[in-house]
Amino acid sequence: MTRLTSPFTYPTVLAVAVALLATLTLASPRPTHAVGGPGRGTAGKASAADRIEARIKELHAQLHITPAQENLWQNVTQVMRDNAQRIDALTKARAEHAQTMTAVDDVHAYSDIAEAHAEGVKKFLPAFEALYASMSDAQKQHTDAFFRHRLDRRLERHAPRG
């Protein structure tokens, strides 16, 4: 068996992956189910572009991006914007056809969105790894704690209530 080595610990990679999924999810509107009709759950919310720009600004501040890291950061943000744009287009197309889709069509459309999320993660990871590798030890510790905290909050929201 081949053992893969990485400068990242499993918990760090897991936290980054989960936080990334949350980031990608925040970057796009929630999928609209055919039963609810177009726009269900999205009324009065900021556009996908506005949400991703707010997320980028928040991450820039939280990760303490230095001037020397700006080029790497720009690579990360371009992937985030591209991913958000793709998810937004798929979500809008699904919503536009919601009233005429069959249940099977709806599941196919949702599958396309889920695949785009997965592909987005694969595109995001190399850009984020390069940025993370450029960070000081203190930045890495802060970034790990930030992502861990986001993971903890997400797990709390989805924990079964008793």
DSSP file (Angstrom, degrees, kcal/mol; ACC not computed):
  #  RESIDUE AA STRUCTURE BP1 BP2  ACC     N-H-->O    O-->H-N    N-H-->O    O-->H-N    TCO  KAPPA ALPHA  PHI   PSI    X-CA   Y-CA   Z-CA
    1    1 A M              0   0    0      0, 0.0     2,-0.4     0, 0.0     0, 0.0   0.000 360.0 360.0 360.0 136.4    0.0    0.0    0.0
    2    2 A T        -     0   0    0      1,-0.0     2,-0.6     0, 0.0     0, 0.0  -0.731 360.0-147.0 -88.6 133.1    1.3    3.4   -0.9
    3    3 A R        -     0   0    0     -2,-0.4     2,-0.3     2,-0.0    -1,-0.0  -0.888   9.9-142.0-103.1 125.6    1.2    6.0    1.9
    4    4 A L        -     0   0    0     -2,-0.6     2,-0.4     2,-0.0     0, 0.0  -0.660  14.3-154.5 -84.5 138.5    0.6    9.6    0.8
    5    5 A T        +     0   0    0     -2,-0.3    -2,-0.0     2,-0.0     0, 0.0  -0.884  18.6 166.2-113.7 148.5    2.5   12.2    2.6
    6    6 A S        -     0   0    0     -2,-0.4    -2,-0.0     2,-0.1     0, 0.0  -0.988  45.7-124.2-154.8 151.0    1.5   15.8    3.0
    7    7 A P  S    S+     0   0    0      0, 0.0     2,-0.4     0, 0.0    -1,-0.0   0.574  93.3  84.2 -73.0  -6.5    2.4   18.8    5.2
    8    8 A F  S    S-     0   0    0      4,-0.0     2,-0.1     2,-0.0    -2,-0.1  -0.786  78.3-130.9-100.9 138.8   -1.2   18.9    6.2
    9    9 A T     >  -     0   0    0     -2,-0.4     4,-2.6     1,-0.1     5,-0.2  -0.475  27.5-110.7 -79.0 158.0   -2.7   16.9    9.0
   10   10 A Y  H  > S+     0   0    0      1,-0.2     4,-2.9     2,-0.2     5,-0.2   0.920 118.5  51.0 -57.0 -46.5   -5.9   14.9    8.4
   11   11 A P  H  > S+     0   0    0      0, 0.0     4,-2.7     0, 0.0    -1,-0.2   0.883 110.7  50.1 -60.4 -35.3   -7.9   17.2   10.8
   12   12 A T  H  > S+     0   0    0      2,-0.2     4,-2.7     1,-0.2    -2,-0.2   0.944 112.8  45.0 -66.5 -46.9   -6.6   20.3    9.0
   13   13 A V  H  X S+     0   0    0     -4,-2.6     4,-2.8     2,-0.2    -1,-0.2   0.910 114.6  49.3 -63.3 -41.7   -7.5   18.9    5.5
   14   14 A L  H  X S+     0   0    0     -4,-2.9     4,-2.7    -5,-0.2     5,-0.2   0.932 112.3  47.6 -62.5 -45.7  -10.9   17.7    6.8
   15   15 A A  H  X S+     0   0    0     -4,-2.7     4,-2.7    -5,-0.2     5,-0.2   0.910 113.2  48.3 -62.4 -42.0  -11.6   21.1    8.3
   16   16 A V  H  X S+     0   0    0     -4,-2.7     4,-2.8     2,-0.2    -2,-0.2   0.925 112.4  49.1 -64.2 -44.1  -10.5   22.9    5.2
   17   17 A A  H  X S+     0   0    0     -4,-2.8     4,-2.4     2,-0.2    -2,-0.2   0.927 114.1  44.6 -62.7 -45.3  -12.6   20.6    3.0
   18   18 A V  H  X S+     0   0    0     -4,-2.7     4,-2.2     2,-0.2    -1,-0.2   0.922 115.3  47.8 -65.7 -43.3  -15.7   21.1    5.2
   19   19 A A  H  X S+     0   0    0     -4,-2.7     4,-2.7    -5,-0.2    -2,-0.2   0.889 110.3  53.2 -64.5 -37.8  -15.2   24.9    5.4
   20   20 A L  H  X S+     0   0    0     -4,-2.8     4,-3.3     2,-0.2     5,-0.3   0.929 107.2  50.8 -62.6 -44.8  -14.7   25.0    1.7
   21   21 A L  H  X S+     0   0    0     -4,-2.4     4,-2.5     1,-0.2    -1,-0.2   0.911 111.6  48.3 -59.4 -40.5  -17.9   23.2    1.1
   22   22 A A  H  X S+     0   0    0     -4,-2.2     4,-2.8     2,-0.2    -1,-0.2   0.911 111.5  50.6 -64.0 -40.7  -19.6   25.7    3.4
   23   23 A T  H  X S+     0   0    0     -4,-2.7     4,-1.4     2,-0.2    -2,-0.2   0.929 112.0  46.1 -62.4 -46.0  -17.8   28.5    1.5
   24   24 A L  H  < S+     0   0    0     -4,-3.3     4,-0.4     1,-0.2    -1,-0.2   0.892 112.8  50.7 -64.8 -38.4  -19.0   27.2   -1.9
   25   25 A T  H >< S+     0   0    0     -4,-2.5     3,-1.2    -5,-0.3    -2,-0.2   0.909 110.1  49.1 -66.0 -41.1  -22.5   26.7   -0.5
   26   26 A L  H 3< S+     0   0    0     -4,-2.8    -1,-0.2     1,-0.3    -2,-0.2   0.756 103.9  63.1 -67.5 -22.6  -22.5   30.3    0.8
   27   27 A A  T 3< S+     0   0    0     -4,-1.4    25,-0.3    -5,-0.2    -1,-0.3   0.589 107.3  42.9 -79.5  -9.1  -21.3   31.5   -2.6
   28   28 A S  S <  S-     0   0    0     -3,-1.2    57,-0.1    -4,-0.4    56,-0.0  -0.947  90.9 -98.1-136.0 155.5  -24.5   30.2   -4.3
   29   29 A P        -     0   0    0      0, 0.0     3,-0.1     0, 0.0    13,-0.1  -0.331  51.2 -93.7 -66.9 154.8  -28.2   30.3   -3.7
   30   30 A R        -     0   0    0     11,-0.2    -4,-0.0     1,-0.1    -5,-0.0  -0.416  51.4 -94.8 -65.2 142.7  -29.7   27.2   -2.2
   31   31 A P        -     0   0    0      0, 0.0     2,-0.5     0, 0.0    -1,-0.1  -0.317  37.5-131.4 -59.4 142.7  -31.1   24.8   -4.8
   32   32 A T        -     0   0    0     59,-0.3     2,-0.3    -3,-0.1     9,-0.1  -0.846  15.5-137.9 -97.8 128.5  -34.8   25.4   -5.5
   33   33 A H    >>  -     0   0    0     -2,-0.5     4,-1.2     4,-0.1     3,-0.9  -0.617  17.9-121.8 -85.5 147.2  -36.9   22.3   -5.4
   34   34 A A  T 34 S+     0   0    0      1,-0.3     3,-0.3    -2,-0.3    -1,-0.1   0.826 109.6  61.4 -58.0 -34.1  -39.6   21.9   -8.1
   35   35 A V  T 34 S+     0   0    0      1,-0.2    -1,-0.3     2,-0.1    -3,-0.0   0.873 106.9  44.4 -62.2 -37.5  -42.3   21.6   -5.5
   36   36 A G  T <4 S-     0   0    0     -3,-0.9    -1,-0.2     1,-0.2    -2,-0.2   0.674 106.9-133.5 -84.6 -17.6  -41.6   25.1   -4.1
   37   37 A G    ><  -     0   0    0     -4,-1.2     3,-1.5    -3,-0.3    -1,-0.2  -0.092  43.3 -29.6  87.9 169.5  -41.3   26.8   -7.4
   38   38 A P  T 3  S+     0   0    0      0, 0.0     3,-0.1     0, 0.0    58,-0.1  -0.259 126.3  12.3 -61.5 140.4  -38.7   29.3   -8.7
   39   39 A G  T >> S+     0   0    0      1,-0.2     3,-2.4     2,-0.1     4,-0.6   0.450  80.3 162.6  78.3  -0.8  -37.0   31.5   -6.2
   40   40 A R  T <4 S+     0   0    0     -3,-1.5    -1,-0.2     1,-0.3    -3,-0.1  -0.304  72.2   5.2 -55.5 127.6  -38.2   29.6   -3.2
   41   41 A G  T 34 S+     0   0    0     -3,-0.1    -1,-0.3    -5,-0.1   -11,-0.2   0.480 115.1  83.1  79.7   2.2  -36.1   30.6   -0.2
   42   42 A T  T X4  +     0   0    0     -3,-2.4     3,-1.8   -13,-0.1    -2,-0.2   0.453  53.5 125.6-116.0  -2.0  -34.1   33.2   -2.0
   43   43 A A  T 3< S+     0   0    0     -4,-0.6     3,-0.1     1,-0.3    -4,-0.0  -0.341  83.0   6.1 -62.2 134.0  -36.4   36.2   -1.8
   44   44 A G  T 3  S+     0   0    0      1,-0.3    -1,-0.3    -2,-0.0     2,-0.2   0.509  99.6 127.3  76.7   4.3  -34.7   39.3   -0.3
   45   45 A K    <   -     0   0    0     -3,-1.8    -1,-0.3     1,-0.1     3,-0.1  -0.584  66.8 -95.6 -93.3 157.7  -31.3   37.7   -0.2
   46   46 A A        -     0   0    0     -2,-0.2    -1,-0.1     1,-0.1     5,-0.0  -0.262  49.2 -95.0 -64.3 156.1  -28.1   39.2   -1.6
   47   47 A S     >  -     0   0    0      1,-0.1     4,-2.5     4,-0.0     5,-0.2  -0.246  33.7-108.4 -67.2 162.6  -27.0   38.0   -5.1
   48   48 A A  H  > S+     0   0    0      1,-0.2     4,-2.5     2,-0.2     5,-0.2   0.889 121.7  52.7 -59.3 -39.5  -24.6   35.2   -5.4
   49   49 A A  H  > S+     0   0    0      1,-0.2     4,-2.1     2,-0.2    -1,-0.2   0.911 109.7  48.0 -64.1 -42.1  -21.9   37.7   -6.6
   50   50 A D  H  > S+     0   0    0      1,-0.2     4,-2.2     2,-0.2    -2,-0.2   0.908 112.1  49.9 -64.7 -41.4  -22.5   39.9   -3.5
   51   51 A R  H  X S+     0   0    0     -4,-2.5     4,-2.3     1,-0.2    -2,-0.2   0.910 111.7  47.0 -65.0 -42.3  -22.3   36.9   -1.2
   52   52 A I  H  X S+     0   0    0     -4,-2.5     4,-2.6   -25,-0.3    -1,-0.2   0.891 111.7  50.8 -69.8 -36.6  -19.1   35.6   -2.7
   53   53 A E  H  X S+     0   0    0     -4,-2.1     4,-2.3     2,-0.2    -1,-0.2   0.903 111.4  48.3 -65.9 -39.4  -17.5   39.1   -2.5
   54   54 A A  H  X S+     0   0    0     -4,-2.2     4,-2.4     2,-0.2    -2,-0.2   0.902 112.3  49.5 -64.4 -40.2  -18.5   39.4    1.1
   55   55 A R  H  X S+     0   0    0     -4,-2.3     4,-2.8     2,-0.2    -2,-0.2   0.906 110.2  50.3 -65.7 -41.9  -17.1   36.0    1.8
   56   56 A I  H  X S+     0   0    0     -4,-2.6     4,-2.6     2,-0.2    -2,-0.2   0.925 111.3  48.7 -61.8 -45.2  -13.8   36.8    0.1
   57   57 A K  H  X S+     0   0    0     -4,-2.3     4,-1.9     2,-0.2    -2,-0.2   0.921 112.5  48.5 -61.5 -44.3  -13.5   40.0    2.1
   58   58 A E  H  X S+     0   0    0     -4,-2.4     4,-2.9     1,-0.2    -2,-0.2   0.937 113.1  46.8 -61.5 -47.8  -14.2   38.1    5.3
   59   59 A L  H  X S+     0   0    0     -4,-2.8     4,-2.9     1,-0.2    -2,-0.2   0.895 107.9  56.5 -63.6 -39.7  -11.7   35.4    4.5
   60   60 A H  H  <>S+     0   0    0     -4,-2.6     5,-1.6    -5,-0.2     4,-0.4   0.929 114.0  40.0 -56.9 -45.5   -9.0   38.0    3.5
   61   61 A A  H ><5S+     0   0    0     -4,-1.9     3,-0.9    -5,-0.2    -2,-0.2   0.926 117.0  48.4 -69.5 -45.2   -9.3   39.6    6.9
   62   62 A Q  H 3<5S+     0   0    0     -4,-2.9    -2,-0.2     1,-0.2    -1,-0.2   0.840 112.8  47.0 -67.4 -33.8   -9.7   36.4    8.9
   63   63 A L  T 3<5S-     0   0    0     -4,-2.9    -1,-0.2    -5,-0.2    -2,-0.2   0.486 103.4-130.8 -88.6  -2.2   -6.7   34.7    7.3
   64   64 A H  T < 5 -     0   0    0     -3,-0.9     2,-0.2    -4,-0.4    -3,-0.2   0.931  27.4-157.8  53.8  52.1   -4.5   37.8    7.7
   65   65 A I      < -     0   0    0     -5,-1.6    -1,-0.2    -6,-0.2     5,-0.0  -0.423   6.2-144.5 -64.1 128.5   -3.3   37.8    4.1
   66   66 A T    >   -     0   0    0     -2,-0.2     3,-1.3    -3,-0.1     4,-0.5  -0.499  24.4-107.5 -90.9 162.4    0.0   39.6    3.8
   67   67 A P  G >  S+     0   0    0      0, 0.0     3,-1.1     0, 0.0     4,-0.3   0.868 121.5  57.4 -56.4 -35.7    1.0   41.8    0.8
   68   68 A A  G 3  S+     0   0    0      1,-0.2     3,-0.2     2,-0.1     4,-0.2   0.730 107.2  48.9 -67.6 -20.5    3.5   39.1   -0.2
   69   69 A Q  G <> S+     0   0    0     -3,-1.3     4,-2.7     1,-0.2    -1,-0.2   0.433  80.2 100.5 -97.4  -0.5    0.6   36.6   -0.4
   70   70 A E  H <> S+     0   0    0     -3,-1.1     4,-2.7    -4,-0.5     5,-0.2   0.859  79.7  52.3 -58.4 -39.4   -1.7   38.7   -2.5
   71   71 A N  H  > S+     0   0    0     -4,-0.3     4,-1.5    -3,-0.2    -1,-0.2   0.931 113.2  44.2 -63.2 -43.5   -0.9   36.9   -5.8
   72   72 A L  H  > S+     0   0    0     -4,-0.2     4,-1.8     1,-0.2    -2,-0.2   0.895 112.9  52.7 -65.3 -39.2   -1.7   33.5   -4.2
   73   73 A W  H  X S+     0   0    0     -4,-2.7     4,-2.8     1,-0.2     5,-0.2   0.896 104.6  55.3 -62.7 -40.6   -4.8   35.0   -2.6
   74   74 A Q  H  X S+     0   0    0     -4,-2.7     4,-2.1     1,-0.2    -1,-0.2   0.864 105.4  52.9 -62.0 -34.9   -5.9   36.3   -6.0
   75   75 A N  H  X S+     0   0    0     -4,-1.5     4,-1.8     2,-0.2    -1,-0.2   0.922 110.4  48.0 -63.0 -43.7   -5.6   32.7   -7.4
   76   76 A V  H  X S+     0   0    0     -4,-1.8     4,-2.3    51,-0.2    -2,-0.2   0.938 112.8  47.5 -61.9 -47.9   -7.9   31.5   -4.5
   77   77 A T  H  X S+     0   0    0     -4,-2.8     4,-2.7     1,-0.2    -1,-0.2   0.845 107.8  55.5 -67.9 -32.0  -10.4   34.2   -5.0
   78   78 A Q  H  X S+     0   0    0     -4,-2.1     4,-2.7    -5,-0.2    -1,-0.2   0.920 109.1  47.3 -65.3 -41.0  -10.6   33.7   -8.8
   79   79 A V  H  X S+     0   0    0     -4,-1.8     4,-2.9     2,-0.2     5,-0.2   0.918 111.7  51.4 -63.7 -42.6  -11.4   30.0   -8.2
   80   80 A M  H  X S+     0   0    0     -4,-2.3     4,-2.5     2,-0.2    -2,-0.2   0.928 112.5  45.6 -60.0 -45.1  -14.0   31.0   -5.6
   81   81 A R  H  X S+     0   0    0     -4,-2.7     4,-2.5     2,-0.2    -2,-0.2   0.922 113.6  48.7 -64.9 -44.3  -15.6   33.5   -8.1
   82   82 A D  H  X S+     0   0    0     -4,-2.7     4,-2.2     2,-0.2    -2,-0.2   0.921 113.0  48.0 -61.7 -44.0  -15.5   30.9  -11.0
   83   83 A N  H  X S+     0   0    0     -4,-2.9     4,-2.6     1,-0.2     5,-0.2   0.923 112.1  48.9 -62.8 -44.3  -17.1   28.3   -8.8
   84   84 A A  H  X S+     0   0    0     -4,-2.5     4,-2.8    -5,-0.2    -1,-0.2   0.903 110.3  51.6 -62.7 -41.2  -19.8   30.6   -7.5
   85   85 A Q  H  X S+     0   0    0     -4,-2.5     4,-2.2     2,-0.2    -1,-0.2   0.910 111.6  46.8 -63.1 -42.0  -20.6   31.7  -11.1
   86   86 A R  H  X S+     0   0    0     -4,-2.2     4,-2.2     2,-0.2    -2,-0.2   0.939 114.7  45.5 -66.3 -46.3  -20.9   28.1  -12.3
   87   87 A I  H  X S+     0   0    0     -4,-2.6     4,-2.8     1,-0.2     5,-0.2   0.913 112.1  52.8 -63.3 -41.6  -23.1   27.0   -9.3
   88   88 A D  H  X S+     0   0    0     -4,-2.8     4,-2.8    -5,-0.2     5,-0.2   0.915 108.8  49.4 -60.5 -44.0  -25.2   30.2   -9.7
   89   89 A A  H  X S+     0   0    0     -4,-2.2     4,-2.3     1,-0.2    -1,-0.2   0.919 113.6  45.8 -62.8 -43.4  -25.9   29.4  -13.4
   90   90 A L  H  X S+     0   0    0     -4,-2.2     4,-2.1     2,-0.2    -2,-0.2   0.900 114.0  48.8 -66.4 -40.0  -26.9   25.8  -12.6
   91   91 A T  H  X S+     0   0    0     -4,-2.8     4,-2.5     2,-0.2   -59,-0.3   0.905 111.8  48.7 -67.4 -41.6  -29.1   26.9   -9.7
   92   92 A K  H  X S+     0   0    0     -4,-2.8     4,-2.8    -5,-0.2    -2,-0.2   0.919 110.6  51.0 -64.1 -43.0  -30.8   29.6  -11.8
   93   93 A A  H  X S+     0   0    0     -4,-2.3     4,-1.4    -5,-0.2    -2,-0.2   0.906 110.9  49.1 -61.2 -40.8  -31.4   27.1  -14.7
   94   94 A R  H  < S+     0   0    0     -4,-2.1     4,-0.4     1,-0.2     3,-0.3   0.930 112.5  47.4 -63.3 -45.3  -32.9   24.7  -12.2
   95   95 A A  H >< S+     0   0    0     -4,-2.5     3,-1.0     1,-0.2     4,-0.4   0.892 108.4  55.2 -64.1 -40.0  -35.2   27.3  -10.7
   96   96 A E  H 3< S+     0   0    0     -4,-2.8     3,-0.2     1,-0.3    -1,-0.2   0.811 116.4  37.1 -64.0 -29.6  -36.3   28.6  -14.2
   97   97 A H  T >X S+     0   0    0     -4,-1.4     4,-1.4    -3,-0.3     3,-1.3   0.334  85.2 107.5-103.0   6.4  -37.4   25.1  -15.2
   98   98 A A  T <4 S+     0   0    0     -3,-1.0     3,-0.2    -4,-0.4    -1,-0.2   0.841  76.4  52.6 -57.1 -38.4  -38.8   24.1  -11.8
   99   99 A Q  T 34 S+     0   0    0     -4,-0.4    -1,-0.3    -3,-0.2    -2,-0.1   0.711 118.0  35.8 -74.4 -18.7  -42.4   24.3  -12.8
  100  100 A T  T <4 S+     0   0    0     -3,-1.3    -1,-0.2    -4,-0.1    -2,-0.2   0.484  93.3 106.3-112.2  -5.1  -42.0   22.0  -15.8
  101  101 A M     <  -     0   0    0     -4,-1.4     2,-0.1    -3,-0.2    -7,-0.0  -0.450  63.4-132.5 -76.6 146.5  -39.4   19.5  -14.6
  102  102 A T     >  -     0   0    0     -2,-0.1     4,-2.4     1,-0.1     5,-0.2  -0.432  34.4-101.3 -80.5 170.1  -40.3   16.0  -13.7
  103  103 A A  H  > S+     0   0    0      1,-0.2     4,-2.1     2,-0.2     5,-0.2   0.890 127.0  51.3 -59.8 -38.7  -39.0   14.6  -10.4
  104  104 A V  H  > S+     0   0    0      2,-0.2     4,-2.4     1,-0.2    -1,-0.2   0.915 108.4  50.8 -66.1 -42.3  -36.3   12.8  -12.4
  105  105 A D  H  > S+     0   0    0      1,-0.2     4,-2.6     2,-0.2    -2,-0.2   0.904 109.5  52.0 -59.3 -41.1  -35.3   16.1  -14.2
  106  106 A D  H  X S+     0   0    0     -4,-2.4     4,-2.5     2,-0.2    -2,-0.2   0.906 109.5  47.8 -63.1 -43.0  -35.1   17.8  -10.8
  107  107 A V  H  X S+     0   0    0     -4,-2.1     4,-2.5     2,-0.2    -1,-0.2   0.895 111.3  51.4 -66.9 -38.8  -32.8   15.1   -9.4
  108  108 A H  H  X S+     0   0    0     -4,-2.4     4,-2.2     2,-0.2    -2,-0.2   0.931 110.7  48.4 -60.9 -44.8  -30.6   15.4  -12.5
  109  109 A A  H  X S+     0   0    0     -4,-2.6     4,-1.7     1,-0.2    -2,-0.2   0.908 112.2  48.6 -63.2 -41.2  -30.4   19.1  -12.1
  110  110 A Y  H  X S+     0   0    0     -4,-2.5     4,-2.6     1,-0.2    -1,-0.2   0.891 108.8  54.2 -65.1 -38.2  -29.5   18.7   -8.4
  111  111 A S  H  X S+     0   0    0     -4,-2.5     4,-2.8     1,-0.2    -2,-0.2   0.897 105.6  52.9 -61.3 -41.1  -26.9   16.1   -9.4
  112  112 A D  H  X S+     0   0    0     -4,-2.2     4,-2.0     2,-0.2    -1,-0.2   0.896 110.2  48.0 -61.0 -40.0  -25.3   18.7  -11.8
  113  113 A I  H  X S+     0   0    0     -4,-1.7     4,-2.1     2,-0.2    -2,-0.2   0.923 111.9  48.9 -65.9 -44.9  -25.1   21.2   -8.9
  114  114 A A  H  X S+     0   0    0     -4,-2.6     4,-2.3     1,-0.2    -2,-0.2   0.901 111.2  50.1 -63.0 -41.0  -23.6   18.6   -6.6
  115  115 A E  H  X S+     0   0    0     -4,-2.8     4,-2.9     1,-0.2     5,-0.2   0.889 108.5  52.7 -63.7 -38.9  -21.0   17.6   -9.3
  116  116 A A  H  X S+     0   0    0     -4,-2.0     4,-2.3     2,-0.2    -1,-0.2   0.885 108.0  51.6 -64.7 -37.5  -20.2   21.3   -9.8
  117  117 A H  H  X S+     0   0    0     -4,-2.1     4,-2.2     2,-0.2    -2,-0.2   0.948 111.5  46.9 -60.6 -48.1  -19.6   21.6   -6.0
  118  118 A A  H  X S+     0   0    0     -4,-2.3     4,-2.0     1,-0.2    -2,-0.2   0.919 113.4  47.6 -62.1 -44.6  -17.2   18.6   -6.1
  119  119 A E  H  X S+     0   0    0     -4,-2.9     4,-1.9     1,-0.2    -1,-0.2   0.874 109.4  55.5 -63.6 -36.3  -15.4   19.9   -9.1
  120  120 A G  H  X S+     0   0    0     -4,-2.3     4,-2.4    -5,-0.2    -2,-0.2   0.893 105.8  50.6 -62.5 -40.9  -15.1   23.3   -7.4
  121  121 A V  H  X S+     0   0    0     -4,-2.2     4,-2.4     1,-0.2    -1,-0.2   0.919 109.0  51.6 -62.6 -43.3  -13.5   21.7   -4.4
  122  122 A K  H  < S+     0   0    0     -4,-2.0    -1,-0.2     1,-0.2    -2,-0.2   0.855 113.8  43.8 -63.5 -34.8  -11.0   20.0   -6.6
  123  123 A K  H  X S+     0   0    0     -4,-1.9     4,-0.8     1,-0.1    -1,-0.2   0.846 114.6  50.2 -76.4 -34.9  -10.1   23.3   -8.4
  124  124 A F  H  X S+     0   0    0     -4,-2.4     4,-2.7    -5,-0.2     5,-0.3   0.876  97.0  68.7 -71.3 -39.0  -10.0   25.2   -5.1
  125  125 A L  H  X S+     0   0    0     -4,-2.4     4,-3.2     1,-0.2     5,-0.2   0.880  97.7  47.4 -56.9 -48.5   -7.7   22.9   -3.2
  126  126 A P  H  > S+     0   0    0      0, 0.0     4,-2.1     0, 0.0    -1,-0.2   0.912 114.7  47.6 -61.5 -39.3   -4.4   23.5   -5.2
  127  127 A A  H  X S+     0   0    0     -4,-0.8     4,-1.8     2,-0.2   -51,-0.2   0.917 115.7  44.6 -65.8 -41.7   -4.9   27.2   -5.0
  128  128 A F  H  X S+     0   0    0     -4,-2.7     4,-3.2     2,-0.2     5,-0.2   0.894 110.5  54.5 -70.2 -38.7   -5.6   27.1   -1.3
  129  129 A E  H  X S+     0   0    0     -4,-3.2     4,-2.7    -5,-0.3    -2,-0.2   0.911 108.0  50.0 -59.8 -41.9   -2.7   24.7   -0.6
  130  130 A A  H  X S+     0   0    0     -4,-2.1     4,-1.1    -5,-0.2    -1,-0.2   0.914 113.3  45.9 -64.1 -42.2   -0.3   27.1   -2.3
  131  131 A L  H >X S+     0   0    0     -4,-1.8     3,-0.7   -59,-0.2     4,-0.5   0.943 113.3  49.2 -63.5 -47.4   -1.6   29.9   -0.2
  132  132 A Y  H >< S+     0   0    0     -4,-3.2     3,-1.4     1,-0.3    -2,-0.2   0.897 107.1  55.6 -60.2 -41.6   -1.5   27.9    3.0
  133  133 A A  H 3< S+     0   0    0     -4,-2.7    -1,-0.3     1,-0.3    -2,-0.2   0.790 104.9  54.2 -62.9 -27.2    2.1   26.7    2.3
  134  134 A S  H << S+     0   0    0     -4,-1.1    -1,-0.3    -3,-0.7    -2,-0.2   0.575  89.7 104.2 -82.2  -9.1    3.1   30.4    2.1
  135  135 A M  S << S-     0   0    0     -3,-1.4   -70,-0.0    -4,-0.5     2,-0.0  -0.381  75.0-115.0 -76.9 149.9    1.7   31.2    5.5
  136  136 A S     >  -     0   0    0      1,-0.1     4,-2.7    -2,-0.1     5,-0.2  -0.307  35.9-103.1 -68.9 164.6    3.8   31.7    8.6
  137  137 A D  H  > S+     0   0    0      1,-0.2     4,-2.5     2,-0.2     5,-0.2   0.899 125.1  51.5 -58.5 -40.0    3.4   29.1   11.4
  138  138 A A  H  > S+     0   0    0      2,-0.2     4,-2.4     1,-0.2    -1,-0.2   0.911 110.1  48.8 -64.7 -41.7    1.3   31.7   13.3
  139  139 A Q  H  > S+     0   0    0      2,-0.2     4,-3.1     1,-0.2    -2,-0.2   0.917 110.8  50.8 -62.4 -43.5   -0.9   32.3   10.3
  140  140 A K  H  X S+     0   0    0     -4,-2.7     4,-3.1     2,-0.2     5,-0.2   0.924 110.4  48.9 -61.4 -44.0   -1.4   28.5    9.8
  141  141 A Q  H  X S+     0   0    0     -4,-2.5     4,-2.3     2,-0.2    -1,-0.2   0.919 114.0  46.2 -61.7 -43.0   -2.4   28.1   13.4
  142  142 A H  H  X S+     0   0    0     -4,-2.4     4,-2.6     2,-0.2    -2,-0.2   0.922 113.9  48.3 -65.1 -43.9   -4.9   31.0   13.1
  143  143 A T  H  X S+     0   0    0     -4,-3.1     4,-2.7     2,-0.2     5,-0.2   0.920 111.2  50.1 -63.0 -44.8   -6.2   29.6    9.8
  144  144 A D  H  X S+     0   0    0     -4,-3.1     4,-2.6     1,-0.2    -1,-0.2   0.927 112.7  47.0 -58.6 -45.2   -6.6   26.1   11.3
  145  145 A A  H  X S+     0   0    0     -4,-2.3     4,-2.5    -5,-0.2    -2,-0.2   0.894 111.2  51.9 -64.8 -40.1   -8.4   27.5   14.3
  146  146 A F  H  X S+     0   0    0     -4,-2.6     4,-2.0     2,-0.2    -2,-0.2   0.936 113.6  42.7 -61.6 -47.7  -10.7   29.6   12.1
  147  147 A F  H  X S+     0   0    0     -4,-2.7     4,-2.3     2,-0.2    -2,-0.2   0.890 113.2  52.7 -68.2 -38.1  -11.6   26.7    9.9
  148  148 A R  H  X S+     0   0    0     -4,-2.6     4,-2.8    -5,-0.2    -2,-0.2   0.914 108.5  50.7 -61.3 -42.9  -12.1   24.4   12.9
  149  149 A H  H  X S+     0   0    0     -4,-2.5     4,-2.5     2,-0.2    -1,-0.2   0.909 109.8  49.9 -62.3 -42.6  -14.4   27.0   14.5
  150  150 A R  H  X S+     0   0    0     -4,-2.0     4,-2.3     2,-0.2    -1,-0.2   0.903 111.2  49.7 -62.3 -40.5  -16.5   27.1   11.3
  151  151 A L  H  X S+     0   0    0     -4,-2.3     4,-2.8     2,-0.2    -2,-0.2   0.930 109.8  50.7 -63.5 -45.3  -16.6   23.3   11.3
  152  152 A D  H  X S+     0   0    0     -4,-2.8     4,-2.3     1,-0.2    -2,-0.2   0.922 111.3  48.1 -58.5 -45.2  -17.7   23.3   14.9
  153  153 A R  H  X S+     0   0    0     -4,-2.5     4,-2.1     1,-0.2    -1,-0.2   0.902 112.4  49.1 -63.0 -40.7  -20.5   25.8   14.3
  154  154 A R  H  X S+     0   0    0     -4,-2.3     4,-1.4     1,-0.2    -2,-0.2   0.913 111.3  49.0 -65.7 -42.3  -21.7   23.9   11.2
  155  155 A L  H  X S+     0   0    0     -4,-2.8     4,-0.5     1,-0.2    -1,-0.2   0.892 109.6  52.8 -63.9 -39.3  -21.8   20.6   13.2
  156  156 A E  H >< S+     0   0    0     -4,-2.3     3,-0.9     1,-0.2    -1,-0.2   0.909 107.3  51.9 -62.0 -42.5  -23.7   22.3   16.0
  157  157 A R  H 3< S+     0   0    0     -4,-2.1    -1,-0.2     1,-0.2    -2,-0.2   0.828 116.6  39.8 -63.1 -31.6  -26.3   23.6   13.5
  158  158 A H  H 3< S+     0   0    0     -4,-1.4    -1,-0.2    -5,-0.1    -2,-0.2   0.346  87.3 118.2-103.0   6.1  -26.8   20.1   12.1
  159  159 A A  S << S-     0   0    0     -3,-0.9     2,-0.1    -4,-0.5    -3,-0.0  -0.468  75.9-100.7 -72.2 143.0  -26.6   18.1   15.3
  160  160 A P        -     0   0    0      0, 0.0     2,-0.4     0, 0.0    -1,-0.1  -0.381  35.0-131.9 -62.7 139.2  -29.8   16.2   16.2
  161  161 A R              0   0    0      1,-0.1    -3,-0.0    -2,-0.1     0, 0.0  -0.791 360.0 360.0 -96.0 135.9  -31.9   18.0   18.8
  162  162 A G              0   0    0     -2,-0.4    -1,-0.1     0, 0.0     0, 0.0   0.440 360.0 360.0-114.5 360.0  -33.0   15.9   21.7
